[in-house]
């Protein structure tokens, strides 16, 4: 690895740590951190890897710096693997700029400041892709067993890892000379061994009526056909920049005419992006879901631009400028992170304001986990008589357990305050008091929540 790239990655890692300390813990990040306090074989939302990573770096304690250190290290590792991937497929020059481009793409630069399930997923996906390139180029059958382990670990990050198999199938379809592998035992053993790593997730689900599968299956119903398609396109343009998105059209067309390694990159980029594009016609697809599809796209696109004598330096410059603009807006415009550092620091004073023996409930799963992060004590989701709508995470909190209340007990509640809510609360409590306490976050919708004191529970076995 050239010295210039080592210096660049070191500087970017320092910049990521600095930026990470400026941003307060975010909603989803706090929820996945909370999993590290409830270690299990799986969870309702996802397999357990992100919980294990968070525990490794925080031991279940609310330490923002080590959370952000973890994201920085994973981003660094992915950059290194991308470098070796591009070098194996192309050359040193494309490898250098592929590692650089990964670091400055808006999604990987900004969103990856926070810890969520895609980070370990992308690391294992990228490593699996590199291993597949080694298999294709060197015809080493033993590498299929290493690939099985990597894919298996990736499946413990997120179900999206299973997209690896249709991507590999497309590669065999468009590269006939590689189909000889289908007549060997190794690919099939690789598939079986990788599934063995996933058995803890299956076992955990069997204990809870396969709640994860019913939870994710429910997402496929409800939304009207086509409603989420344009928002998905808009999210991709912002997260991965219009420059990369539009360059992909030419890169894909070019890739199909090239060697097997380039068509391998095409397969592992096109399949994830296409599948999520189709899925967005019916389901709300969040911007980070297709992230794995952009890993192979990075060296593929740089090679295409260089080979076609296009202005690849300008391409990388514009993406860097686009990302810089996004960061400036986040720091100084909305949510104005740099302007609210004093407010964020006050969040950690809440633990002194709320008495230790007071149970704390919250309206949503992420507001509960955000509050628990700052209080450093259990905070529960209101899924009983104080439940508002159908809160995300309801089934997960139900598994963890919600305590009942005793007659006359006073609790704190964190959520929206309106006439309808107060009318419902008065059925169960004698009085409602506005504490004036507040969490200051980057999520505007949660910033509207209030911390209320619900005084004098009237009795009954139900819990909020």
Buried (B, 14 or more C-beta within 10 A) or exposed (E): BEEEBEEBBEEBBEBBBEBBBBBBBBBBBBBBBBBBBBEBBBBBBBBBBBBBBBBEBBEBEBBBEBBBBBBBBBBBBBBBBBBBBBBBBBEEBBBBBBBBBBBBBBBBBBBBBBBBBBBBBBBBBBBBBBBBBBBBBEEEBEBBEBBBBBBBBBBBBBBBBBBBBBBBEBBBEBBEEBEEBEEEEBBEBBBEBBBEBBEBBBEBBEEBEEBBEEBBEEEEEEBEEEEBBEBBEEBBBBBBBEBBBEBBEBBBEBBEEBEBBBBBBBBBBBBBBBBBBEBBBBBBBBBBBBBBBBBBBBBBBBBBBBBEEEEBEEBBEBBBEBBEEBBEEBBEEEBEBEEBEEBBEBBBEBBEEBEEEEBBBBBBBBBBBBBBBBBEEBBBBBBBBBBBEEBBBBBBBBBBEBEEBEEEBBBBBBBBBEEEBEEBBEEBBEEBEEBEBBBBBBBEEBEEBBBBBBBEBEEEEEBB
